[in-house]
């Protein structure tokens, strides 16, 4: 099935049109010292910095060091100092002397990203997704290569900034590598290519599932302020995480868009709410979502995610064709052309291998187009679930909606944008009543 030439795809012209206004937010937050353009040739060391010291960036930091023996971890930032120290020790246990982060290069608080960017050549970003576009743009403006975890924003305003960051990376010949690791999985790559080559005939529909128990649940520690508590359990607050469609389904929808020729949908409609995970521990996010996306070719993608306990769990990407079906996660095809990939690979490591090989060779890697497209696909789905309204791609692309406060306005000690009610629970959006775009 040939991809449509619909205006649903993100074009270079759209990147350029949005870049001027989107970069202003980073500039308004204050200047950063400009460092050298993140790589001197030969065996020179590459200084790696981490923004975010949770489990995912602890893994990414270790993978960055494993990718290139000439790397050194030199700076780390997080909201919490104890998290920084824990991550530093964990990575040092794996990579030894490649970890060279003295205490004065550990930066706690919302402004900690500045210290990391100033001291690094390559910046690994995996903190609350609200800040991914803002921190990526700041690093690129300072001439640094960037690895940024998914999702690559949580709202339309953030995605405008990420598209602008993508264009800036092109202009400055800097790498911008995405944590959407499916694109680096050898088996997935071959499976997608076989589907595109007609192994299952024309694609008729795609079913995407990410059904699991609540993720990252932590009890509230004594002594934490309301802001600190929300930051410590950021997956459960929409102003930080964007909720579960961007957080969980972004991998699924990236694979679906990839199968369909890297197209964006024309529109979507979604259903979502809270059924059982209603205690204050779960913040203000929904615990189930269903989104149906319609593409210009007529293909519909049925996408489901759930974060509830005691229920059926499944993680899958199933492509239904006129002559068979394929499971991307199983790297398998059934029907007229039966096939199965049986190799092994670690896409989490491969994405860092490619990043550092590109820096060393001067052939930089820029994943910006698909990382921005796939994330905005999930953002529009989340908004549809919150509002109960159909959302078009054009609406999502044009909107300036953001979950307040803006990332550049976040400060240590500020009042959080949501607070618990008298019963301790946090207010949630109401489909059919809430209006966002």
N, C-alpha and C positions, 0 to 999 in steps of 0.2 A: 504494500500500500504506500503510495507516494505521499510525502508530507505536503500539507497545504501551503500555499503562498499567502495565507491569510495574514492580516495585520496583527494577529495574536502573537506572533513571535516578537521578541525584543530586538530592535534594530540598533545599529551603530548610531544612526541619527538620533534615536531616542536617548541613548546614553549621553551624547553631546548636549542635547537640549536640556537635560536635567542636571548636568554636572555643575554648572555655574552656581545655581541656587543651593544645591545640596552641600557643596564644600563650605559654604558660609558658616554652617553650624560648628564645624571643627575650628575654623579660623576664629570664631567668636569666643571659643574657650581659652584662647591665649596661645602665644607662639611656643614652639618647641625648638630647641637647638638643632640645627641641621648638621647631621653627621655625614661622613663620606658615604658614597653610594653603595654601601653594603657589599663589597667584595673587592679585595685586591687579589691578584692572580696567584697561580702556583700553589704553594703549600701554606699560604697565609691562613691564619685561624679565622673562622667565622664565629662571631659572638652571637649566641642565641639567648633570647629573653622570653619569658613566659608571662602573659597576662591572664590570670586565673590559675589557681593551684588546687582545683578539685581533682577528682579521679581521672577525668578525661584528659586534662592538660598535663597531669603527671605522666600519663601514658604517652601523650604526644611529645613531651619534652624528652623522655627517654628514647623514643623513636627517632627524634631529630638528631640526637647525639649518636645513635647507632647508624644513622644513614651516612655519616661522614666523620672519619677519624679526626679531621681538622676542625671540629666544632668544639666549643666550650659554652656551657651554660653559665651566664654571667649576671643575670638579673631576674628577679621574680616579683610579681605583684598579685595581691588578692585583697579582698575586703578585710580578711582576718589574718593576723600575723601567725597564729598557731598553725593555720592551714599552709602557709608558706613554708614554715620550718618543717612540717611533716612531709610535704612534697619534696623539699630539698634533700632530706635524709633518704627518702624512698628512691629518688633518682640516683643519688650518690651510691646507694647500695648496688645499683645496676651498672652504672657507668663510671664509678670511681673518680679519678682525677680529672675527668672531663667536666665535672661539676666544680665550678670556681665562683661561688656566690657568697661573698662576705656579708655579714649582717647589715652593713650600710648600703647594700644593693638589694635588700628586701624591703619592699614598699607596700605598706598596708593602707587601705582606704580607697575612696573613689578616684583620687588623683594619682594613685600609684602607677598607672599606665605610663605616665610621663617619664618617670625614672627608668623604666624598662626600655622604652623607645630610644631614649637618649644614649643608652649604653650598648645597644644591640645592633647587629647587622641583619638578623633574621628574627622576626617576632612571631611567636606561637600564641594565638588568641583562642581561649576556650573558657570563657567566663559566662556570666548571665548573657543570654542571646540579645537582650536589649542593646548591649554595648558593642556587639560585633561590627556593625557598619562604622560606628563612630571611631572605635579603636583601630580598625583596619585603615580607614582614611587617614587618621593621624600618623600611623606608621608609614604609609606610602608617601604622604606629604614630606616626611622626614627622610625619604630615600631608602626605606628599609623594605626588604622582602617579607612577605606575610604568608603564614599558614593560619587559616581561620576555620574553626569548627562550625558545623551546622547547628541550628538554622542560621542563615546569614542575615537575619533581621527578624523582627516580630510584627511589623506594621508597614503600611504603604510608605510612610515617610522614611523609615529606616531603609526600605528597599530602594528608594530613589538615591539615598546616600551610597548604598552599596554599588549601584550601577555606575554612579559617578566615580567611585573608587576603582572599579574595574577599568574604566576609561583612563583614569590617571595612571594606573599600573602600566597600561599599554604605552602611554605617552612617555613614561619615565623608564621603560624597559625593565620593570621590576616583576618578580614572580608574585602571583596571588593564587595560592593553592587552597582548594576546598576540602573540608572534612567529609564531603559526600563520597565515602570510600568505595561505593559500588562501581564507580567509573574506573577504579584501579584494580578491580578483581578480574583476573584473567579468565575465569570461567564465565562470569557474567558478560564480559566483553564478547566472548565467542558465542554465547547463547543469543545475545541481542543481535549480533551480526547474522546468525543463521535465521532468526525470525525475520529480519529485514530482507534476507535473500529469498524468502518465501517458503521456509521449511514447514510452516503451519498454515500457509495460504494467507489471504488477507486477514488482518487483525479485526475481529468483530467486537470484542470487549476485553476489559482488563479488570481483575479483582485484586484489590490491595488490602492487606490485613496487618494491623499491629495491635494485637489484643494481649494485654498483660495486667499484672497487678500494679498498684501505684508505685511510681519510681522515685527513688531518693527521699523516702520518708524518714524524718528524724524527729525525735522528741525535742521539745523546747527546753534548752538549757537554762537553769536559773541565772538571773542577772542580765540576760540579753534585753536590750531595748527592743521596741516593736520593729524598728528598722533593721536592726541586726538579726532579729529572728527571721524576718522575711528574706533577707539576703542569705541566711544560712540554709534556707529551704526553698531556693528560688524557683524550682520547677513547679511549685504550687501557687505561684502568684503571677497573674498574667502580665503585669507591668514589667516584670523581669524576664519571663520565659516565653510569653505569647501563647501559652497553653499547648495542648497536646497535638493538634494538627500540625503546626510547624515543628514542634519538638520531635514527634514520633513519625508522622506520616511523610516527612520531607524526604527520607530515604526512598520510601515507596513511590512517591509522586515523581521523584527524580528518575527512578527506573522507568516508570510509565511514560513520562515525557520522552525519555531516551529511546524507548521502543518505537514511539510514534514519530521519530524523526526530529526530536528536540523541538517539539511544538508546545505552545501554551494553549490551554482550553479557551473556548469562546466564552463560557459561562459555567457557573456551578450553582447548586442549591444543596443546603446541608441541614442536618438535624443534630441537636446536641442538648446536653443538660447534665444535671446531677441526680443520680438515682440513690446511691448508698454511701458514697464517700463524702459525707457532709460535715464531719467533725472539724473543728478549727484547725486540726493538724493538716488538713488538706487545702487550706487557703481558700482562694476564690476561683479555682479552675473547674471546668466541667470534668465529669468522669466517663463520658461516652460521646462519640461523634460519628456521624455518617455523612459523607459528602459524595455527590454524584457530579462528575465533571463531563461536559460535552465538548468534543473537539470538532473542528471544521470538517473532518473526514466523515463525521457521523458516529465515530467510536465514542462510547461512554466508558468512563473509568469509575468503578464503584469502590470507594475507599472507606475503610472502617478502622477506628482506633478506640480502645477502651482501657481504662486504668481502674479496674475494680478487682477486689479479692473474691475468691471462691467461684470464679466463672471460667468458662472455656477460654484458653489462650491459643493464639496462633500468630505466627509471623510468616507472611507469604506474599509473593507477587506472581499471580497466575494470569497468563496471556492466553485468551481464547481466540482461535483462528478458524477459518473455513475448512481447513484440512487437518486440524490437530490442535494441541494445546502445549504450552510450555510453562515450566516453573523456573523462574530466574534464580531463586535461592537454591534450588536443587540442581541447577544447571542441566536441565533435562527437558527433552521434547518427546511427546507421544503423538501417534497418528500415522499418517502416510510415511513420514520420515522419522523413525525412532532414533534417538541419539542421547548420549549422556557424557558430560565432561567428568573426568575422574582425577584431575590434577589437584594440587594444593597450592595455596598462596596466602599471603598475609597482606591484604590491601591497605591496612592501617600503616604498615611499614613501607609499602611500595609508594604511597603518596609522599612520604618524606624522602625516600630514595630519589624520586623524580625531582622533587623540589631542589634538593642540594646538588644533584647532578646538573640540573639546569643552571643553577647559579654558577657552578664551577666552569661550565662550558660556555656560558654566555647565552645559551638558548633557554631563556626564561619560560616558565609555565604560567599561563593565565587561564584559570577555570571560571572566570567571572561570569561569562554569559550564561552557562547552565546553572551555576550556583545561585545567581540572582533570579533567573526564570523559575527554577524549581521551588525556591523559597517563597516567591510571591504567589505561586500556585497554591501553596498551603495557607498563606496569609489570607487569600480571598476565601478559601474554604472555611477557615476559622471565623472570619467575619460573618459569613453566611450562617454558620451554626449559632453564633451569638445573636444575630438579628432575626433569623428566620426568613430572611429575604434572599432572592436570587441575586448573585453578584456577577457582573461581567468582567472580563479581562480589562476592557477599556476603563471601567470604573476603578479597578484596583490600580492600574497604571497611573491614572490621573489624580488619585486621591492623595491628600497630604495628612490623612489621619494618623495620629500616633497615640500610644498609651502614655499618658503623662506620668511623671515629668519627662521632658526631653533628656536624653543621656547627658548632654553637656551641662544641664542644670542640676544634676545629682550631686549632692554634697554630704560629707560626713555629718551626722547629727540632724539631718533634715527630717521633717515629718513625712512618713510614708504616704503614698496616695490613697491607700485603702486601710481601714481599721476595722476591728471586729465590732459587731453590734452587741447589744445587751446580753445575748445568749452565748457570746464568744465566737459565733460564726461570722464569716466575712460575706458581704453582699456580692451577688453574682449577676451577670447580665440575664435578661429575660427575653427569650425569643418572641418576636411579635410586638414587643414594646421598646426594646433597646434600639437606638439608631446610632450608627457609627460612621457610615459613609453615604 
